[in-house]
Amino acid sequence: MNQQDALEKLKNYAKFSKGGNNSLLAKKDGVTITIHTTGKVQVQGKNKEKIEKEVNQILEQEMFENDKQLFIVYGHDKIAKEQLEHILEKLSIQTNQITNNTGTTIIEALESKISCVNAGVILLTPDDISMSKKDYDDHKDNFEGYIHERARQNVILEMGMIMAKLGRENTIILNKKGVEIPSDIEGVFRLEFKENPKEVLKKLVERLEQCGFQIDKNNVFKAMD
């Protein structure tokens, strides 16, 4: 945490001004709060215990909130996955993914991961093609127009697990244009993009903030690159 980070966290608690050696100073109930250039916050003065406790609570709460993790579910579209990872990296959001190399089943590994995260992004990309048996039986001689592009079935299963565990308010669906959307997910927040999730960056950031993630506006500009 640098000096600017500390100032951002404490700016609503006390009014800071420039001090010596480029430090930032504020007075609160007769106590001096100093934010040094290193980011260290110091509380000085008689009866400082109350102020020191409140300052520490604010800083610790902010640190905890910034430790929020985002779970990513994705299919076979490696480019879209890397594009999303690039955006989240620029936004300084910690991510978690399924890596089943522990000898457990996929479901057990997923349950273990979900318990550690605060929200989930499901990336729906057109990885498979499907057609109902009825359409095939009725149009087997010419079934053009009855084939649909859909996400991998494991992605749909994991999406359901995310919604059940974290709630639909903490579930974000990003779908690439053209992929079939299950009708049962109506009411879950969803954004559609054509080539790159960057196209819906602004709305994605707004939703992540609603899920409790703190995002530096400067990082949003970086994510646009």
N, C-alpha and C positions, 0 to 999 in steps of 0.2 A: 504494500500500500504506500503510494507516494503522497506528497503534500497535498496535491490537488484532490486526490481521492478522499483523504481525511477531511478536507474542507467541504467537499460535496456531502459527506455523511453528516457533518455537524453544522451545516449552514443554517438549518432551521432551529437549532438548539441555542446558538449564540451568534452575535454579529462580530465578525472578524475584520481586522484591519492590519495593515503592514506593520511589522515590528523590526527590531534590529536583526542583522544577519539574514535578511530575507525570510524571517519567520512570520507567522501570522498570530495575532493576539486577540483575545476576547475577554471581557469581564463578565462574570456571572455570579451574582450574590456575593460580591466582594472577593471572589476568587479569580485568579488569572489562568486562562487556558491558552497554552502555546502549542502551535503546530509547527514543528521544526521542518527544515528543508528535506530532511530524511524521511518525513512522514510520521515520525514519532510524536505522540500527543502527550503533553505534560500538564499537570494540574498543580498549581501552587497557591498557598495562602492558608490562613487559619480556617479551621472548620471545612477543609477541602474534601472530607470523606464523602459527603453527599454528592457534590458535583462530580467527583472522580468516579463514583459508582454509576451515576447516570451516563457519563461520557463512555465508560467502559461497556455499559449495557447497549448503548447505541452502536458502538463500533462492533461489538460481538454479534449483535443482531444483523447488522449489515453484512458482516463476513459470512454469517450462516446463510443469509438469503442469496449471496453470490455463489454459494456452494451448490445451489440447485443443479440437478442434472436432468438432461433431456434424453429420452430413449428414442432411438431411430429404428424403424422397421422398413425394410426395403426388399426389392426383388432382384431381377437380373440386369436391370439397366444400370450398368456401372457408371456411365457418364453422368446420369441424373443424380446418382448417389454421391459422386465426387463433387458435383456442383453444390448440392445441399450441404455437404460437409465443409466445403470452402466457405459458404455463407456463415454457418454456425461458428466456425473457427474465427472468422473476422469479427463476429459479434461477441467473442470471448465466452461462449456458452459451452459448458462441459457436456459432453455427450457420452452415451453408453449404448453398446450394441450387443447383439447376441453372438457369442463365440463359444460354441459347444465343444470344448476340448477337455472337459473334466470327467468324462465317463458317464455323465448324467444324460437323461433324455432331453430332447429339445424343450419340452414343456417345463421340466424341472429347472433347466438353465434359465429359461425365460422368466419363470416365477421368481427365481433368485434375483435376477437383474431388476425386474419391475419393482421389487420391494425397496430398491435403493434410489429410485428416480421420482421426479415430481410431475413430469408431463411427458407426453409421447407425440412424435411426429411419424405418421405413416405415409410412406412414399408409394403411391399406386402408379405403376407404369405398365404399359401394354406388353407383357412378357409372354402371354399364352393366347391361343385362340380357342373359341368355344362355340358350340351350337347345340341347341336343345335337341333331344332325340326326336321330338315331335316334328320340329322343322326339318330334320334330316329325313325322316320317314316321308314327309309330305313333299319335299323338294329335292330328293336325292339326285335327280337328273340335272338340276340346275339350282344349287343352293347359294349362289352368289347373292349377297345382300342379307343373308341369314347368319353369317359368321360374325362373331363379336371378339374384340380384343379385350383381354381381361388381365388382372394382376394374378400373380402366383397364388395358389390356394393357401400356402403356408402364411403368406402375408395377410390374407383375409382372416385366418385363424388368429394370428398374433394381434391384428387390429382389434378383434373382439375381446381378447384378453386384456389389452391395454385399456379399452373402454370400461371393462368390468372392474378392473383394479384401480384405475386412476379417475374414473368418471369422465363423461363426455365433455365436461367443461375444461378438462386438462388433456384433451385429445385433439390433435390437429391433423387433418388429412390434406396432403398435397397430391393432386392427381395430374398426370400428364394428359393433355387433350387426346381424346380418342379411346381412352380406357373405359371399359364398362363399369358403371358405378352401382354397387348393390343398393337396392331401394331401401333396405333396412337402416342405412346410415343417414337418412334424411334427418336433419336436426343436429347433426354433428358438424362442427366448424370445418369447412372445406374450401380450399383454394385451388384453382385450375391454372396451369401454365402450359405454354406451347412447346418451348424448347429448353428453358432454363428456369428453375425456381426463383431466380433473381427477379423475374418479371413481376412477382407478387411480394417482393421484399417488404414494402411498406406495411401491407396488411399482415404479413407474417410477424413482423416486429411488434405491431400493435397487439396481436394475439398472444405472443410470448410474454409481453409485459402484463397482460391480463392474467396469465398463468403464474405470475410472480417473479419473472426473471427481470433483473435490472440490466438495462442495455444502455451503454454509453452512445449518445447520438453521433459522436465522432466515428465510432465503430460501424455505424450504419452506412456512412459514406464510404468506408473502407470496403464494406461488403458489396458495394455497387460496382467495384472494379472488376 
